[in-house]
Amino acid sequence: MPNKVIFKKKIINFNKKISIPGDKSISIRWLLISSLANGISKAKNLLMSEDVFATIQAIKKLGVKVIINKDACKIFGVGMNGYRYKKNLVINAQNSGTLGRLISGILIDAPIPIKIIGDRSLSKRDFKRVAKPLSKFGASFKLKNNYNLPLIIKGSQKLKPIKFIENRGSAQCKSSVILGAIKTEGETFIKAKKSRNHTELLFKHLKLPIVIKKKKNFDIIKVNKVEQINPINYIIPSDISSGAFFIALTVLSKKSQIIIKNINVNPTRIGFITILKKMGIKVWFLNQKNYKGELIADILIKSPKNIKSINCPSKLNSGAIDEFLVIFLIAAKAKGVSFFKNLDELNKKESPRLKWGAKILKSMGIKVIETKNSIKIFGNPNLVIKKKIVIQKYLKDHRVFMTSVIAALSYGGEWHIHDKDSIKTSFPSFLRIIKKFKN
């Protein structure tokens, strides 16, 4: 079968209620932390994607037993010091920056060198951002060109606590240092720009030695050594980053509405929703509840009559970093000019996403002015596409693929979108759910 999809017809209207797979960030964190627990942890609704399977393979290589069946995943935790290290051990993070960076923190006490590799896309991404702070604990790191994978970690048995200032808003860097700190005698101090806090919430739920003080623009986090982690049973909430594509489809379609069930609406993850509200789009959280520290709700969205342009505040960037491609797509239909700035991090994802966002919009006929870290989008509420558009050679970035599908179904035209297998990294069932909207 060809590894591409073709769309020739846009969706007119719909009224749907859907469920989507588990949150990728939480799935990977649950796997890694459960591997260090004393005893058996069990999860339901674990995301069954390539990034998650790469994490499972990684902990298996470290001697952790994993059983997956239709309904659940069981991790037989080996304790804080129970990993088995074989000579010439290589961990393949594939396309997962979350796995590659977080496991680097866990492995800073490894007694032998361990090599971390990744696919072509991940191998282009910055790993110095975790190697530099983690080396201060006492471990040593060797990177290709002092920047990229492959990475070789040589752990230390004499780790010392560190002070770390995280000013990018990278939850992966922050979490990597937190996971290094739990192997270290003494208190590690972190001053971190606001970003996703799933690691901290899981630590607090497990009553691990972490103290968090929230300031206006950053958090102060203090972490001490962990002697033991109790097993954790978890029903993984659904992923708002995956839900964003269906929310965008609803916003861009006429006379439509959608309810997405059991979504993680953690305040550090809903920058996307905040931006939508600033663009005049109404969003409702139904049946909201707290689950093991995370906020969960059903999300209701109805098609707006008009979309307002936005001068997007930079403080919302980190909470919407994975949703900006569909935000750009929505801005393309807004009345007026939208401006997004300080988006350097977007070009450090699976592909240079800021460039790809601009490229997709230009191919649609939208006027765009871009710099290396900003984009100005001249919206056209009456845009209808009647030409052929081909999307390919984008480093197999799952979000470029899915954004292109939503553009095709929202704006019309004939779209040939290559590398459909890219969705296996985060959302393998994406096209199956899309079919429900075409009926």
Secondary structure, DSSP 8 states (H G I E B T S, - for coil): --SEEEE-------EEEE---B-HHHHHHHHHHHHTSEEEEEEES---SHHHHHHHHHHHHTT-EEEE-SSEEEEEEE-TT-----TT-EEE-TT-HHHHHHHHHHGGG-SS-EEEE--TTGGGS--HHHHHHHHHTT-EEEEETTTEEEEEEE--SS----EEEE-S--HHHHHHHHHHHTTSSS-EEEEEES---HHHHHHHHTT-SEEEEE-SSEEEEEE---S------EE--B-HHHHHHHHHHHHHSSS-EEEEEEEE--GGG-HHHHHHHHTT--EEEEEEEEETTEEEEEEEEE--S--B--B--GGGSGGGTTTHHHHHHHHTTSBSEEEE---GGGGGSSS-HHHHHHHHHHHHT-EEEE-SS-EEEE--TT----SEEEE--STT-HHHHHHHHHHHHHH-SEEEEE-GGGGGGT-TTHHHHHHHHH-
